[in-house]
Amino acid sequence: MITIYTTPSCSSCRKAKKWLDEHKVAYEEKNLFNHRIEDADIEMMLHHAENGFDDIISTRSKVFKEQELEVEDMSVSELKNFIINHPSVLKRPIIVDSKRMQVGYNDEEIRVFIPKRLREMIMRENSEEDFTHYDDTLNRYFASINGEDSKKD
């Protein structure tokens, strides 16, 4: 299952949710201001992060600047607790499943969350240079699932 961490005022979050909805990809949304982030959420993010906390937190955020914090001076547990108490320091959106994570919205990168069967159809019906049949492929895929669970990957 895909989890997307969002905030209401984030335009990139809205774009990511719209893309997932348009591609009929199931997800669980966790609004960072309404849903208390837990240690397990942070662990899942860090599991996929190539650069640890640098990939998921914004040191340019208001709360970081106000408290004059240095990530390098904080222990892992201090950073986790800080994120739990100040979730606005997380970059947004963060889209994660059991295999991958995307931070921010990127038209190309978000395609890794397309269900496997649809990816196979897209690659079979479209060349690397020519994705002119992409919309047709999407429509055929959605018609073919006709009641099936499009959330499988």
C-alpha positions in Angstrom: 0.0 0.0 0.0 1.2 3.5 -0.9 1.2 6.1 1.8 1.4 9.8 1.0 2.3 12.3 3.6 0.8 15.7 2.9 -0.3 19.0 4.2 -3.4 20.9 3.0 -1.6 24.0 1.6 1.0 22.0 -0.4 0.4 22.3 -4.2 2.8 19.5 -4.9 0.8 17.3 -2.6 -2.4 18.1 -4.5 -0.6 17.3 -7.8 0.6 13.9 -6.5 -2.8 12.9 -5.2 -4.4 14.0 -8.5 -1.9 11.9 -10.4 -2.5 8.9 -8.2 -6.3 9.3 -8.5 -6.1 9.7 -12.3 -4.1 6.5 -12.5 -6.4 4.7 -10.1 -3.5 3.9 -7.7 -4.8 3.3 -4.2 -3.1 5.2 -1.4 -3.5 6.1 2.2 -3.1 9.8 2.9 -1.6 11.0 6.1 -2.1 14.7 6.6 0.8 15.7 8.7 -1.2 18.3 10.6 -4.2 15.9 11.4 -2.4 12.6 11.7 0.3 12.3 14.3 3.4 10.9 12.6 4.9 7.9 14.4 8.4 6.5 14.8 7.4 3.7 12.4 6.5 6.2 9.7 9.9 7.9 10.0 11.7 4.5 10.0 9.9 3.5 6.8 11.0 6.8 5.2 14.6 6.3 6.4 14.6 2.8 5.1 14.2 4.1 1.6 16.3 7.3 2.0 19.7 7.3 0.3 21.0 10.2 2.4 19.1 9.6 5.6 17.4 12.5 7.2 18.7 14.9 4.5 16.3 13.3 2.1 13.2 13.9 4.2 13.6 17.0 6.3 13.9 20.6 5.2 16.5 22.4 7.3 15.2 25.6 5.6 11.8 25.2 7.4 10.7 28.0 9.7 10.9 25.9 12.9 14.5 24.8 12.1 15.5 28.4 11.6 13.7 29.7 14.7 15.3 27.1 16.9 18.7 27.5 15.2 19.2 23.7 15.0 22.0 21.8 13.3 21.1 18.3 12.1 24.7 17.2 12.5 24.5 18.0 16.2 21.4 15.9 16.8 21.2 12.2 17.5 18.9 9.9 15.5 16.4 9.7 18.4 16.5 13.5 18.9 15.8 14.0 15.2 12.9 11.5 15.2 11.4 13.1 18.3 11.8 16.6 16.7 10.0 15.4 13.5 7.2 13.8 15.6 6.7 17.1 17.5 7.3 19.3 14.4 6.0 17.4 11.4 6.2 20.6 9.3 9.9 20.0 8.9 9.3 17.1 6.6 9.6 17.7 2.9 6.3 17.2 1.0 4.8 15.2 -0.3 6.5 12.0 0.7 5.2 9.1 -1.2 6.3 5.7 0.0 5.5 2.0 -0.3 7.3 -1.2 0.7 9.8 -0.8 -2.2 10.3 2.8 -3.0 10.0 6.4 -1.9 9.6 9.7 -3.7 10.0 13.1 -2.0 8.3 16.0 -3.7 6.3 15.7 -6.9 8.0 14.9 -10.2 5.9 13.9 -13.3 8.4 11.3 -14.4 9.5 9.8 -11.1 6.0 9.2 -9.8 5.4 6.7 -12.6 7.3 4.1 -10.5 4.0 3.8 -8.5 2.1 2.6 -11.6 0.8 -0.9 -11.1 3.1 -3.6 -12.7 0.6 -4.7 -15.2 0.0 -1.2 -16.5 3.8 -0.6 -16.7 4.1 -3.7 -18.8 1.3 -2.5 -21.1 2.9 1.0 -21.4 6.3 -0.5 -22.3 4.9 -2.9 -24.8 2.7 -0.4 -26.6 5.0 2.7 -26.4 8.6 3.0 -27.5 11.1 4.8 -25.3 11.0 7.9 -27.5 7.3 7.9 -28.4 4.7 7.8 -25.7 2.0 9.1 -28.0 -0.2 6.1 -27.2 0.2 6.6 -23.4 -3.4 7.9 -22.9 -4.8 5.1 -25.1 -2.9 2.5 -23.1 -4.2 4.0 -19.8 -7.8 3.8 -21.1 -7.4 0.2 -22.2 -5.9 -0.7 -18.9 -8.7 0.9 -16.9 -11.3 -0.7 -19.1 -9.5 -4.1 -18.7 -9.6 -3.9 -14.9 -13.3 -3.3 -15.0 -14.0 -4.0 -11.4 -10.6 -5.6 -10.6 -8.4 -4.3 -7.9 -6.1 -1.9 -9.7 -4.1 -1.5 -6.5 -2.1 -4.7 -7.0 1.5 -4.4 -8.0 
